[in-house]
Amino acid sequence: MYRVILHMDMDAFYASVEQRDNPALKGKPLIVGSPPTQRGVVCAASYEARKFGVRSAMPSSVAKRLCPEGVFITPRMQRYREESAEIMRIIMLPEAVVEQVSVDEAYMDVSAISQQADADSSLAHALPVAAALKRKIQAERGLTASIGIAANKLLSKLASDFKKPDGLTLIAERDKVAFLRPLEVRSLHGVGKVTQEVLNKAGIETIGDLQDHPGDLRALVGSFGPVLKRFAFGEDDRPLDSSDEIKSISSENTFLRDTDDRKILRACLREQADEIAAKLKRRQIGAQTIQVKLRYSDFTTLTRQLSVEEPITEARDIYRLGCYILAREKLVSRPLRLLGIGVSSLGESVSRQLVFSLK
């Protein structure tokens, strides 16, 4: 059976929901998050705001400097979760296997309903299926989605990013190597900032450079080398995971003496953020929800969380969001016995540096 994988990604989801619900916001540089007058962060940004460099997890004050005309609104997480449930209902096609990887993103294996004489004919047969899904989402929810079609997860995700917003792109098996050649190495699943720097120092800037590299990539990136080489040629055999298991990564510390010393608490959060970021990078995933956990001297335990639209992987972003939650909720009002930070809503990380130079 030929594999046919669709990747559906809603366009600027949080901001698009807000612009749909309030037409006065359409066309404006919308920033979903804390106001710039407060110590807060950006949860999401419309495409109009992204043109100024605004992104998720950025301090709101920085977003205001980059985009002075930006309109800031408070996120409505429950509203986004409700909208997500409606969209996922639409894409649950009969005979399709669906892996929801975040509130606004999912893979669909439609191999069973797209089989033709050869691999590329099977992919082409999925074009009307994807187009119909896009129309249905637009008609029923008033939102646009971008969908990519390819023979595996790696390529289908790249395809959905290719012509955003409101895109529909198919990467044929016969064209995949040529399609990949001009892209930055950061475009590949599992290549984060550190790996990109290592490869760039070795003169490997594009995926084409990876394809042409004659040496053993393990000398540069360790055990990831053979996988990275396969990815460079568009080969990816990862299966879809349709389980509903909640996945999270966390770290916590119990102090020898209860403390509210900000220096100690900040140092603790930094170490925990570094630990979590390292685990995310090893698994080649990002997180959209950050949670802090604390316990007071009387053993009262509290948890508070925050979600952002784009998955994050960097320790500095995890640390910043953890500090923001503590400050926003005024949680360090008395000495803490325990402090922890965790991440959930795990899925593939989003490259902010995808550059496509195909004509």
ZADO-1210 file (C-alpha; in nm, 4 decimals, padded with zeros to 6 digits):
<atoms>
<atom x="00.0000" y="00.0000" z="00.0000" code="MET" pos="1"/>
<atom x="00.1291" y="00.3459" z="-00.0911" code="TYR" pos="2"/>
<atom x="00.1395" y="00.5906" z="00.1995" code="ARG" pos="3"/>
<atom x="-00.0633" y="00.9101" z="00.1636" code="VAL" pos="4"/>
<atom x="-00.0297" y="01.1549" z="00.4539" code="ILE" pos="5"/>
<atom x="-00.2043" y="01.4886" z="00.4889" code="LEU" pos="6"/>
<atom x="-00.0815" y="01.7517" z="00.7326" code="HIS" pos="7"/>
<atom x="-00.3434" y="02.0106" z="00.8334" code="MET" pos="8"/>
<atom x="-00.2291" y="02.3302" z="01.0034" code="ASP" pos="9"/>
<atom x="-00.4705" y="02.6104" z="01.0884" code="MET" pos="10"/>
<atom x="-00.3533" y="02.9558" z="00.9845" code="ASP" pos="11"/>
<atom x="-00.2583" y="03.1849" z="01.2783" code="ALA" pos="12"/>
<atom x="-00.5196" y="02.9959" z="01.4781" code="PHE" pos="13"/>
<atom x="-00.5674" y="03.2011" z="01.7962" code="TYR" pos="14"/>
<atom x="-00.5566" y="03.5317" z="01.6101" code="ALA" pos="15"/>
<atom x="-00.7813" y="03.4052" z="01.3299" code="SER" pos="16"/>
<atom x="-01.0461" y="03.2941" z="01.5803" code="VAL" pos="17"/>
<atom x="-01.0382" y="03.6407" z="01.7362" code="GLU" pos="18"/>
<atom x="-01.0592" y="03.8142" z="01.3983" code="GLN" pos="19"/>
<atom x="-01.3501" y="03.5935" z="01.2949" code="ARG" pos="20"/>
<atom x="-01.5378" y="03.6545" z="01.6196" code="ASP" pos="21"/>
<atom x="-01.4715" y="04.0298" z="01.6005" code="ASN" pos="22"/>
<atom x="-01.4623" y="04.1463" z="01.2365" code="PRO" pos="23"/>
<atom x="-01.3319" y="04.4883" z="01.3492" code="ALA" pos="24"/>
<atom x="-00.9965" y="04.3147" z="01.4114" code="LEU" pos="25"/>
<atom x="-00.9612" y="04.1801" z="01.0564" code="LYS" pos="26"/>
<atom x="-00.6569" y="04.3090" z="00.8723" code="GLY" pos="27"/>
<atom x="-00.5045" y="04.4537" z="01.1871" code="LYS" pos="28"/>
<atom x="-00.1745" y="04.3454" z="01.3474" code="PRO" pos="29"/>
<atom x="-00.3326" y="04.1432" z="01.6254" code="LEU" pos="30"/>
<atom x="-00.1275" y="04.0216" z="01.9217" code="ILE" pos="31"/>
<atom x="-00.2884" y="03.7682" z="02.1554" code="VAL" pos="32"/>
<atom x="-00.1292" y="03.7959" z="02.4976" code="GLY" pos="33"/>
<atom x="-00.0656" y="04.0286" z="02.7871" code="SER" pos="34"/>
<atom x="-00.0787" y="04.4059" z="02.7280" code="PRO" pos="35"/>
<atom x="00.2621" y="04.5701" z="02.6813" code="PRO" pos="36"/>
<atom x="00.2095" y="04.7811" z="02.9936" code="THR" pos="37"/>
<atom x="00.2274" y="04.4652" z="03.2043" code="GLN" pos="38"/>
<atom x="00.5009" y="04.2091" z="03.2532" code="ARG" pos="39"/>
<atom x="00.3728" y="03.9468" z="03.0132" code="GLY" pos="40"/>
<atom x="00.4256" y="03.7476" z="02.6949" code="VAL" pos="41"/>
<atom x="00.2803" y="03.6949" z="02.3491" code="VAL" pos="42"/>
<atom x="00.0742" y="03.3781" z="02.3045" code="CYS" pos="43"/>
<atom x="00.0065" y="03.4241" z="01.9324" code="ALA" pos="44"/>
<atom x="00.0161" y="03.6821" z="01.6544" code="ALA" pos="45"/>
<atom x="-00.1728" y="03.7421" z="01.3323" code="SER" pos="46"/>
<atom x="00.0118" y="03.7388" z="01.0012" code="TYR" pos="47"/>
<atom x="-00.0092" y="04.1181" z="00.9978" code="GLU" pos="48"/>
<atom x="00.1837" y="04.1288" z="01.3274" code="ALA" pos="49"/>
<atom x="00.4275" y="03.8540" z="01.2270" code="ARG" pos="50"/>
<atom x="00.5532" y="04.0756" z="00.9448" code="LYS" pos="51"/>
<atom x="00.7058" y="04.2953" z="01.2157" code="PHE" pos="52"/>
<atom x="00.8847" y="03.9999" z="01.3773" code="GLY" pos="53"/>
<atom x="00.6339" y="03.9339" z="01.6551" code="VAL" pos="54"/>
<atom x="00.6277" y="03.5705" z="01.7698" code="ARG" pos="55"/>
<atom x="00.5030" y="03.3445" z="02.0474" code="SER" pos="56"/>
<atom x="00.6760" y="03.3575" z="02.3886" code="ALA" pos="57"/>
<atom x="00.8183" y="03.7031" z="02.3144" code="MET" pos="58"/>
<atom x="00.7799" y="03.9626" z="02.5948" code="PRO" pos="59"/>
<atom x="00.4806" y="04.1844" z="02.5195" code="SER" pos="60"/>
<atom x="00.6950" y="04.4946" z="02.5678" code="SER" pos="61"/>
<atom x="00.9291" y="04.3771" z="02.2887" code="VAL" pos="62"/>
<atom x="00.6301" y="04.3016" z="02.0631" code="ALA" pos="63"/>
<atom x="00.5057" y="04.6569" z="02.1171" code="LYS" pos="64"/>
<atom x="00.8431" y="04.8025" z="02.0174" code="ARG" pos="65"/>
<atom x="00.8533" y="04.5877" z="01.7042" code="LEU" pos="66"/>
<atom x="00.4902" y="04.6540" z="01.6152" code="CYS" pos="67"/>
<atom x="00.3812" y="04.9928" z="01.7605" code="PRO" pos="68"/>
<atom x="00.0373" y="04.9706" z="01.5990" code="GLU" pos="69"/>
<atom x="-00.0268" y="04.6200" z="01.7322" code="GLY" pos="70"/>
<atom x="-00.3647" y="04.5498" z="01.8901" code="VAL" pos="71"/>
<atom x="-00.3265" y="04.3459" z="02.2095" code="PHE" pos="72"/>
<atom x="-00.6065" y="04.1222" z="02.3343" code="ILE" pos="73"/>
<atom x="-00.6281" y="03.8711" z="02.6184" code="THR" pos="74"/>
<atom x="-00.6213" y="03.5047" z="02.5070" code="PRO" pos="75"/>
<atom x="-00.9381" y="03.2971" z="02.5455" code="ARG" pos="76"/>
<atom x="-00.7959" y="02.9469" z="02.5791" code="MET" pos="77"/>
<atom x="-01.1294" y="02.7781" z="02.6386" code="GLN" pos="78"/>
<atom x="-01.2632" y="02.9346" z="02.3187" code="ARG" pos="79"/>
<atom x="-00.9668" y="02.8022" z="02.1201" code="TYR" pos="80"/>
<atom x="-01.0079" y="02.4530" z="02.2667" code="ARG" pos="81"/>
<atom x="-01.3768" y="02.4520" z="02.1729" code="GLU" pos="82"/>
<atom x="-01.2931" y="02.5626" z="01.8188" code="GLU" pos="83"/>
<atom x="-01.0222" y="02.2969" z="01.7956" code="SER" pos="84"/>
<atom x="-01.2739" y="02.0248" z="01.8860" code="ALA" pos="85"/>
<atom x="-01.5024" y="02.1370" z="01.6016" code="GLU" pos="86"/>
<atom x="-01.2197" y="02.1378" z="01.3488" code="ILE" pos="87"/>
<atom x="-01.0947" y="01.7946" z="01.4542" code="MET" pos="88"/>
<atom x="-01.4491" y="01.6631" z="01.4161" code="ARG" pos="89"/>
<atom x="-01.4482" y="01.7842" z="01.0547" code="ILE" pos="90"/>
<atom x="-01.1246" y="01.6076" z="00.9622" code="ILE" pos="91"/>
<atom x="-01.2157" y="01.2710" z="01.1166" code="MET" pos="92"/>
<atom x="-01.2704" y="01.1021" z="00.7821" code="LEU" pos="93"/>
<atom x="-01.3939" y="00.7419" z="00.7592" code="PRO" pos="94"/>
<atom x="-01.1042" y="00.4974" z="00.7164" code="GLU" pos="95"/>
<atom x="-00.8478" y="00.7694" z="00.7953" code="ALA" pos="96"/>
<atom x="-00.6027" y="00.7506" z="01.0847" code="VAL" pos="97"/>
<atom x="-00.5725" y="01.0887" z="01.2552" code="VAL" pos="98"/>
<atom x="-00.2929" y="01.2074" z="01.4848" code="GLU" pos="99"/>
<atom x="-00.3713" y="01.5387" z="01.6511" code="GLN" pos="100"/>
<atom x="-00.0393" y="01.6954" z="01.7470" code="VAL" pos="101"/>
<atom x="-00.1646" y="02.0267" z="01.8852" code="SER" pos="102"/>
<atom x="-00.4753" y="02.2379" z="01.9221" code="VAL" pos="103"/>
<atom x="-00.4532" y="02.3503" z="01.5591" code="ASP" pos="104"/>
<atom x="-00.2531" y="02.0813" z="01.3812" code="GLU" pos="105"/>
<atom x="-00.3041" y="01.7185" z="01.2790" code="ALA" pos="106"/>
<atom x="-00.1799" y="01.4446" z="01.0482" code="TYR" pos="107"/>
<atom x="-00.4212" y="01.2280" z="00.8508" code="MET" pos="108"/>
<atom x="-00.3236" y="00.8968" z="00.6954" code="ASP" pos="109"/>
<atom x="-00.5667" y="00.8587" z="00.4058" code="VAL" pos="110"/>
<atom x="-00.3819" y="00.5715" z="00.2378" code="SER" pos="111"/>
<atom x="-00.6879" y="00.3471" z="00.2593" code="ALA" pos="112"/>
<atom x="-00.9019" y="00.5862" z="00.0560" code="ILE" pos="113"/>
<atom x="-00.6405" y="00.7111" z="-00.1928" code="SER" pos="114"/>
<atom x="-00.4927" y="00.3947" z="-00.3441" code="GLN" pos="115"/>
<atom x="-00.4145" y="00.4109" z="-00.7157" code="GLN" pos="116"/>
<atom x="-00.1759" y="00.2350" z="-00.9559" code="ALA" pos="117"/>
<atom x="00.1389" y="00.4016" z="-00.8230" code="ASP" pos="118"/>
<atom x="00.2637" y="00.6246" z="-00.5407" code="ALA" pos="119"/>
<atom x="00.2288" y="00.9611" z="-00.7132" code="ASP" pos="120"/>
<atom x="-00.1151" y="00.8785" z="-00.8541" code="SER" pos="121"/>
<atom x="-00.2236" y="00.7889" z="-00.5002" code="SER" pos="122"/>
<atom x="-00.0983" y="01.1250" z="-00.3744" code="LEU" pos="123"/>
<atom x="-00.2763" y="01.3099" z="-00.6555" code="ALA" pos="124"/>
<atom x="-00.5962" y="01.1248" z="-00.5686" code="HIS" pos="125"/>
<atom x="-00.5839" y="01.2909" z="-00.2242" code="ALA" pos="126"/>
<atom x="-00.5889" y="01.6441" z="-00.3690" code="LEU" pos="127"/>
<atom x="-00.9693" y="01.6689" z="-00.3943" code="PRO" pos="128"/>
<atom x="-00.9979" y="01.5150" z="-00.0459" code="VAL" pos="129"/>
<atom x="-00.7747" y="01.7873" z="00.1005" code="ALA" pos="130"/>
<atom x="-00.9467" y="02.0616" z="-00.0983" code="ALA" pos="131"/>
<atom x="-01.2853" y="01.9443" z="00.0295" code="ALA" pos="132"/>
<atom x="-01.1603" y="01.9541" z="00.3898" code="LEU" pos="133"/>
<atom x="-01.0350" y="02.3096" z="00.3445" code="LYS" pos="134"/>
<atom x="-01.3709" y="02.4173" z="00.1992" code="ARG" pos="135"/>
<atom x="-01.5607" y="02.2481" z="00.4807" code="LYS" pos="136"/>
<atom x="-01.3499" y="02.4155" z="00.7505" code="ILE" pos="137"/>
<atom x="-01.3975" y="02.7512" z="00.5782" code="GLN" pos="138"/>
<atom x="-01.7727" y="02.7038" z="00.5333" code="ALA" pos="139"/>
<atom x="-01.8501" y="02.5665" z="00.8801" code="GLU" pos="140"/>
<atom x="-01.5939" y="02.7469" z="01.0947" code="ARG" pos="141"/>
<atom x="-01.5063" y="03.0596" z="00.8970" code="GLY" pos="142"/>
<atom x="-01.1343" y="02.9838" z="00.9208" code="LEU" pos="143"/>
<atom x="-00.8615" y="02.8903" z="00.6747" code="THR" pos="144"/>
<atom x="-00.6305" y="02.5907" z="00.6949" code="ALA" pos="145"/>
<atom x="-00.3187" y="02.4962" z="00.5033" code="SER" pos="146"/>
<atom x="-00.2798" y="02.1316" z="00.4012" code="ILE" pos="147"/>
<atom x="00.0221" y="01.9463" z="00.2722" code="GLY" pos="148"/>
<atom x="00.0113" y="01.6109" z="00.0917" code="ILE" pos="149"/>
<atom x="00.3048" y="01.3723" z="00.0720" code="ALA" pos="150"/>
<atom x="00.4105" y="01.0141" z="00.1339" code="ALA" pos="151"/>
<atom x="00.5286" y="01.0751" z="00.4918" code="ASN" pos="152"/>
<atom x="00.5052" y="01.3058" z="00.7930" code="LYS" pos="153"/>
<atom x="00.8255" y="01.4960" z="00.7217" code="LEU" pos="154"/>
<atom x="00.7262" y="01.6019" z="00.3722" code="LEU" pos="155"/>
<atom x="00.3572" y="01.6623" z="00.4425" code="SER" pos="156"/>
<atom x="00.4446" y="01.9101" z="00.7195" code="LYS" pos="157"/>
<atom x="00.6892" y="02.0951" z="00.4948" code="LEU" pos="158"/>
<atom x="00.4205" y="02.1018" z="00.2263" code="ALA" pos="159"/>
<atom x="00.1604" y="02.2565" z="00.4590" code="SER" pos="160"/>
<atom x="00.4083" y="02.5337" z="00.5487" code="ASP" pos="161"/>
<atom x="00.5009" y="02.6004" z="00.1870" code="PHE" pos="162"/>
<atom x="00.2190" y="02.8323" z="00.0761" code="LYS" pos="163"/>
<atom x="00.0704" y="02.9600" z="00.4016" code="LYS" pos="164"/>
<atom x="-00.1846" y="03.0946" z="00.4600" code="PRO" pos="165"/>
<atom x="-00.4686" y="02.9000" z="00.2954" code="ASP" pos="166"/>
<atom x="-00.2257" y="02.6758" z="00.1086" code="GLY" pos="167"/>
<atom x="-00.2609" y="02.3374" z="-00.0567" code="LEU" pos="168"/>
<atom x="00.0647" y="02.1742" z="-00.1666" code="THR" pos="169"/>
<atom x="00.1506" y="01.8252" z="-00.2876" code="LEU" pos="170"/>
<atom x="00.5061" y="01.6953" z="-00.2901" code="ILE" pos="171"/>
<atom x="00.5259" y="01.4087" z="-00.5379" code="ALA" pos="172"/>
<atom x="00.7716" y="01.1274" z="-00.4745" code="GLU" pos="173"/>
<atom x="00.9447" y="01.1992" z="-00.8047" code="ARG" pos="174"/>
<atom x="00.9967" y="01.5639" z="-00.7020" code="ASP" pos="175"/>
<atom x="01.0848" y="01.5358" z="-00.3332" code="LYS" pos="176"/>
<atom x="01.4644" y="01.5472" z="-00.3606" code="VAL" pos="177"/>
<atom x="01.4538" y="01.8564" z="-00.5825" code="ALA" pos="178"/>
<atom x="01.1937" y="02.0195" z="-00.3575" code="PHE" pos="179"/>
<atom x="01.4143" y="01.9764" z="-00.0521" code="LEU" pos="180"/>
<atom x="01.7440" y="02.0954" z="-00.2035" code="ARG" pos="181"/>
<atom x="01.7061" y="02.4756" z="-00.1606" code="PRO" pos="182"/>
<atom x="01.5612" y="02.4629" z="00.1900" code="LEU" pos="183"/>
<atom x="01.7632" y="02.5549" z="00.4977" code="GLU" pos="184"/>
<atom x="01.8798" y="02.2583" z="00.7069" code="VAL" pos="185"/>
<atom x="01.6709" y="02.4016" z="00.9953" code="ARG" pos="186"/>
<atom x="01.3630" y="02.3040" z="00.7946" code="SER" pos="187"/>
<atom x="01.4170" y="01.9355" z="00.8718" code="LEU" pos="188"/>
<atom x="01.2469" y="01.7704" z="01.1651" code="HIS" pos="189"/>
<atom x="01.4881" y="01.7383" z="01.4562" code="GLY" pos="190"/>
<atom x="01.7281" y="02.0131" z="01.3468" code="VAL" pos="191"/>
<atom x="01.7252" y="02.2786" z="01.6170" code="GLY" pos="192"/>
<atom x="01.9389" y="02.5851" z="01.6709" code="LYS" pos="193"/>
<atom x="02.2415" y="02.3958" z="01.8065" code="VAL" pos="194"/>
<atom x="02.2396" y="02.1314" z="01.5323" code="THR" pos="195"/>
<atom x="02.1969" y="02.4013" z="01.2690" code="GLN" pos="196"/>
<atom x="02.5009" y="02.5864" z="01.4024" code="GLU" pos="197"/>
<atom x="02.7114" y="02.2690" z="01.3947" code="VAL" pos="198"/>
<atom x="02.6094" y="02.1953" z="01.0374" code="LEU" pos="199"/>
<atom x="02.6593" y="02.5555" z="00.9244" code="ASN" pos="200"/>
<atom x="03.0114" y="02.5584" z="01.0657" code="LYS" pos="201"/>
<atom x="03.0822" y="02.2501" z="00.8541" code="ALA" pos="202"/>
<atom x="02.9654" y="02.4379" z="00.5455" code="GLY" pos="203"/>
<atom x="02.6230" y="02.2708" z="00.5338" code="ILE" pos="204"/>
<atom x="02.3650" y="02.5465" z="00.4878" code="GLU" pos="205"/>
<atom x="02.0925" y="02.3822" z="00.2791" code="THR" pos="206"/>
<atom x="01.9362" y="02.0401" z="00.2541" code="ILE" pos="207"/>
<atom x="02.1073" y="02.0135" z="-00.0830" code="GLY" pos="208"/>
<atom x="02.4389" y="02.0452" z="00.1007" code="ASP" pos="209"/>
<atom x="02.3303" y="01.7550" z="00.3206" code="LEU" pos="210"/>
<atom x="02.2371" y="01.5477" z="00.0177" code="GLN" pos="211"/>
<atom x="02.5791" y="01.6116" z="-00.1359" code="ASP" pos="212"/>
<atom x="02.7850" y="01.5698" z="00.1822" code="HIS" pos="213"/>
<atom x="03.0249" y="01.2796" z="00.1208" code="PRO" pos="214"/>
<atom x="03.1280" y="01.2181" z="00.4823" code="GLY" pos="215"/>
<atom x="02.9649" y="01.0406" z="00.7736" code="ASP" pos="216"/>
<atom x="02.7274" y="01.2861" z="00.9406" code="LEU" pos="217"/>
<atom x="02.7742" y="01.1053" z="01.2711" code="ARG" pos="218"/>
<atom x="03.1025" y="01.2931" z="01.3027" code="ALA" pos="219"/>
<atom x="02.8953" y="01.6115" z="01.3243" code="LEU" pos="220"/>
<atom x="02.5637" y="01.5179" z="01.4862" code="VAL" pos="221"/>
<atom x="02.6253" y="01.1786" z="01.6439" code="GLY" pos="222"/>
<atom x="02.3623" y="00.9060" z="01.6190" code="SER" pos="223"/>
<atom x="02.1209" y="01.1477" z="01.4499" code="PHE" pos="224"/>
<atom x="02.3449" y="01.1421" z="01.1419" code="GLY" pos="225"/>
<atom x="02.1917" y="00.8475" z="00.9510" code="PRO" pos="226"/>
<atom x="01.8379" y="00.9686" z="01.0243" code="VAL" pos="227"/>
<atom x="01.9267" y="01.3203" z="00.9124" code="LEU" pos="228"/>
<atom x="02.0680" y="01.1833" z="00.5864" code="LYS" pos="229"/>
<atom x="01.7429" y="00.9948" z="00.5190" code="ARG" pos="230"/>
<atom x="01.5396" y="01.3065" z="00.5984" code="PHE" pos="231"/>
<atom x="01.7521" y="01.5047" z="00.3531" code="ALA" pos="232"/>
<atom x="01.6298" y="01.2734" z="00.0753" code="PHE" pos="233"/>
<atom x="01.2675" y="01.2896" z="00.1934" code="GLY" pos="234"/>
<atom x="01.2642" y="00.9460" z="00.3542" code="GLU" pos="235"/>
<atom x="01.0655" y="00.9124" z="00.6768" code="ASP" pos="236"/>
<atom x="00.8999" y="00.5977" z="00.8096" code="ASP" pos="237"/>
<atom x="00.7591" y="00.7394" z="01.1342" code="ARG" pos="238"/>
<atom x="00.4051" y="00.6086" z="01.1916" code="PRO" pos="239"/>
<atom x="00.1105" y="00.8181" z="01.3015" code="LEU" pos="240"/>
<atom x="00.0227" y="00.8004" z="01.6699" code="ASP" pos="241"/>
<atom x="-00.3540" y="00.8086" z="01.7125" code="SER" pos="242"/>
<atom x="-00.3487" y="00.7369" z="02.0873" code="SER" pos="243"/>
<atom x="-00.5084" y="00.9844" z="02.3293" code="ASP" pos="244"/>
<atom x="-00.2331" y="00.9472" z="02.5888" code="GLU" pos="245"/>
<atom x="-00.1408" y="01.2782" z="02.7520" code="ILE" pos="246"/>
<atom x="00.2322" y="01.3320" z="02.7263" code="LYS" pos="247"/>
<atom x="00.4316" y="01.5746" z="02.9380" code="SER" pos="248"/>
<atom x="00.7826" y="01.6465" z="03.0633" code="ILE" pos="249"/>
<atom x="00.8470" y="01.8061" z="03.4016" code="SER" pos="250"/>
<atom x="01.1116" y="01.8829" z="03.6596" code="SER" pos="251"/>
<atom x="01.0704" y="01.9853" z="04.0232" code="GLU" pos="252"/>
<atom x="01.2798" y="02.0518" z="04.3305" code="ASN" pos="253"/>
<atom x="01.2033" y="02.0284" z="04.7040" code="THR" pos="254"/>
<atom x="01.4138" y="02.2790" z="04.8952" code="PHE" pos="255"/>
<atom x="01.6069" y="02.1848" z="05.2094" code="LEU" pos="256"/>
<atom x="01.4618" y="02.4985" z="05.3684" code="ARG" pos="257"/>
<atom x="01.1438" y="02.6728" z="05.2568" code="ASP" pos="258"/>
<atom x="01.2360" y="02.9869" z="05.0669" code="THR" pos="259"/>
<atom x="01.0989" y="03.2896" z="04.8888" code="ASP" pos="260"/>
<atom x="01.4420" y="03.4182" z="04.7863" code="ASP" pos="261"/>
<atom x="01.3985" y="03.5286" z="04.4255" code="ARG" pos="262"/>
<atom x="01.7585" y="03.4507" z="04.3317" code="LYS" pos="263"/>
<atom x="01.7243" y="03.0926" z="04.4523" code="ILE" pos="264"/>
<atom x="01.3885" y="03.0486" z="04.2805" code="LEU" pos="265"/>
<atom x="01.5111" y="03.1959" z="03.9505" code="ARG" pos="266"/>
<atom x="01.8193" y="02.9735" z="03.9556" code="ALA" pos="267"/>
<atom x="01.5965" y="02.6723" z="04.0219" code="CYS" pos="268"/>
<atom x="01.3684" y="02.7585" z="03.7291" code="LEU" pos="269"/>
<atom x="01.6652" y="02.8078" z="03.4965" code="ARG" pos="270"/>
<atom x="01.8037" y="02.4638" z="03.5796" code="GLU" pos="271"/>
<atom x="01.4623" y="02.3048" z="03.5312" code="GLN" pos="272"/>
<atom x="01.4087" y="02.4869" z="03.2005" code="ALA" pos="273"/>
<atom x="01.7511" y="02.3699" z="03.0785" code="ASP" pos="274"/>
<atom x="01.6672" y="02.0107" z="03.1749" code="GLU" pos="275"/>
<atom x="01.3294" y="02.0161" z="03.0010" code="ILE" pos="276"/>
<atom x="01.4653" y="02.1856" z="02.6874" code="ALA" pos="277"/>
<atom x="01.7349" y="01.9185" z="02.6601" code="ALA" pos="278"/>
<atom x="01.4692" y="01.6451" z="02.6777" code="LYS" pos="279"/>
<atom x="01.2558" y="01.8185" z="02.4160" code="LEU" pos="280"/>
<atom x="01.5513" y="01.8437" z="02.1805" code="LYS" pos="281"/>
<atom x="01.6461" y="01.4789" z="02.2291" code="ARG" pos="282"/>
<atom x="01.2914" y="01.3817" z="02.1358" code="ARG" pos="283"/>
<atom x="01.2856" y="01.6375" z="01.8541" code="GLN" pos="284"/>
<atom x="00.9602" y="01.7902" z="01.9768" code="ILE" pos="285"/>
<atom x="00.8242" y="02.1199" z="02.1060" code="GLY" pos="286"/>
<atom x="00.5659" y="02.2144" z="02.3702" code="ALA" pos="287"/>
<atom x="00.2724" y="02.4518" z="02.3615" code="GLN" pos="288"/>
<atom x="00.1708" y="02.4463" z="02.7283" code="THR" pos="289"/>
<atom x="00.3912" y="02.5512" z="03.0212" code="ILE" pos="290"/>
<atom x="00.2886" y="02.4697" z="03.3786" code="GLN" pos="291"/>
<atom x="00.4370" y="02.5694" z="03.7129" code="VAL" pos="292"/>
<atom x="00.3834" y="02.3715" z="04.0308" code="LYS" pos="293"/>
<atom x="00.4548" y="02.4912" z="04.3816" code="LEU" pos="294"/>
<atom x="00.4018" y="02.3745" z="04.7374" code="ARG" pos="295"/>
<atom x="00.3945" y="02.5943" z="05.0457" code="TYR" pos="296"/>
<atom x="00.5102" y="02.5174" z="05.3991" code="SER" pos="297"/>
<atom x="00.1644" y="02.3878" z="05.4950" code="ASP" pos="298"/>
<atom x="00.1779" y="02.1453" z="05.1969" code="PHE" pos="299"/>
<atom x="-00.0816" y="02.3392" z="04.9991" code="THR" pos="300"/>
<atom x="00.0008" y="02.2614" z="04.6360" code="THR" pos="301"/>
<atom x="-00.0946" y="02.4764" z="04.3361" code="LEU" pos="302"/>
<atom x="-00.0466" y="02.4452" z="03.9600" code="THR" pos="303"/>
<atom x="-00.0962" y="02.7143" z="03.6992" code="ARG" pos="304"/>
<atom x="-00.0410" y="02.6976" z="03.3235" code="GLN" pos="305"/>
<atom x="-00.0222" y="02.8981" z="03.0037" code="LEU" pos="306"/>
<atom x="-00.0456" y="02.7962" z="02.6371" code="SER" pos="307"/>
<atom x="00.1154" y="02.9529" z="02.3305" code="VAL" pos="308"/>
<atom x="00.0321" y="02.8940" z="01.9663" code="GLU" pos="309"/>
<atom x="00.3745" y="02.7950" z="01.8330" code="GLU" pos="310"/>
<atom x="00.5598" y="02.5051" z="01.9985" code="PRO" pos="311"/>
<atom x="00.8662" y="02.6155" z="02.1932" code="ILE" pos="312"/>
<atom x="01.1888" y="02.4251" z="02.2501" code="THR" pos="313"/>
<atom x="01.4346" y="02.6746" z="02.3945" code="GLU" pos="314"/>
<atom x="01.5212" y="02.6874" z="02.7650" code="ALA" pos="315"/>
<atom x="01.5027" y="03.0675" z="02.7667" code="ARG" pos="316"/>
<atom x="01.1394" y="03.0600" z="02.6485" code="ASP" pos="317"/>
<atom x="01.0404" y="02.7947" z="02.9030" code="ILE" pos="318"/>
<atom x="01.2127" y="02.9929" z="03.1792" code="TYR" pos="319"/>
<atom x="01.0542" y="03.3221" z="03.0714" code="ARG" pos="320"/>
<atom x="00.7053" y="03.1743" z="03.0646" code="LEU" pos="321"/>
<atom x="00.7552" y="03.0050" z="03.4021" code="GLY" pos="322"/>
<atom x="00.8620" y="03.3356" z="03.5591" code="CYS" pos="323"/>
<atom x="00.5682" y="03.5112" z="03.3963" code="TYR" pos="324"/>
<atom x="00.3167" y="03.2630" z="03.5395" code="ILE" pos="325"/>
<atom x="00.4606" y="03.3030" z="03.8895" code="LEU" pos="326"/>
<atom x="00.4447" y="03.6827" z="03.8604" code="ALA" pos="327"/>
<atom x="00.1023" y="03.6941" z="03.6979" code="ARG" pos="328"/>
<atom x="-00.0574" y="03.4783" z="03.9666" code="GLU" pos="329"/>
<atom x="00.1466" y="03.6359" z="04.2526" code="LYS" pos="330"/>
<atom x="00.2311" y="03.2839" z="04.3669" code="LEU" pos="331"/>
<atom x="00.5471" y="03.3599" z="04.5634" code="VAL" pos="332"/>
<atom x="00.3544" y="03.5272" z="04.8437" code="SER" pos="333"/>
<atom x="00.5218" y="03.3151" z="05.1108" code="ARG" pos="334"/>
<atom x="00.8119" y="03.0674" z="05.1312" code="PRO" pos="335"/>
<atom x="00.7977" y="02.7667" z="04.8994" code="LEU" pos="336"/>
<atom x="00.8714" y="02.4092" z="04.9934" code="ARG" pos="337"/>
<atom x="00.8692" y="02.2882" z="04.6315" code="LEU" pos="338"/>
<atom x="00.8938" y="02.4486" z="04.2885" code="LEU" pos="339"/>
<atom x="00.8540" y="02.2752" z="03.9548" code="GLY" pos="340"/>
<atom x="00.7938" y="02.3466" z="03.5894" code="ILE" pos="341"/>
<atom x="00.6511" y="02.1196" z="03.3215" code="GLY" pos="342"/>
<atom x="00.5504" y="02.1203" z="02.9557" code="VAL" pos="343"/>
<atom x="00.2712" y="01.9445" z="02.7700" code="SER" pos="344"/>
<atom x="00.0784" y="01.9624" z="02.4420" code="SER" pos="345"/>
<atom x="00.3839" y="01.8078" z="02.2854" code="LEU" pos="346"/>
<atom x="00.4321" y="01.7870" z="01.9126" code="GLY" pos="347"/>
<atom x="00.6703" y="01.8691" z="01.6331" code="GLU" pos="348"/>
<atom x="00.8570" y="02.1952" z="01.6770" code="SER" pos="349"/>
<atom x="00.8034" y="02.4772" z="01.4313" code="VAL" pos="350"/>
<atom x="01.0996" y="02.6254" z="01.2489" code="SER" pos="351"/>
<atom x="01.0788" y="03.0028" z="01.2383" code="ARG" pos="352"/>
<atom x="01.3379" y="03.0150" z="00.9631" code="GLN" pos="353"/>
<atom x="01.1842" y="02.8171" z="00.6783" code="LEU" pos="354"/>
<atom x="01.3066" y="02.9726" z="00.3572" code="VAL" pos="355"/>
<atom x="01.1685" y="02.8463" z="00.0292" code="PHE" pos="356"/>
<atom x="01.3455" y="02.9530" z="-00.2893" code="SER" pos="357"/>
<atom x="01.1681" y="02.7343" z="-00.5421" code="LEU" pos="358"/>
<atom x="01.0389" y="02.9237" z="-00.8418" code="LYS" pos="359"/>
</atoms>
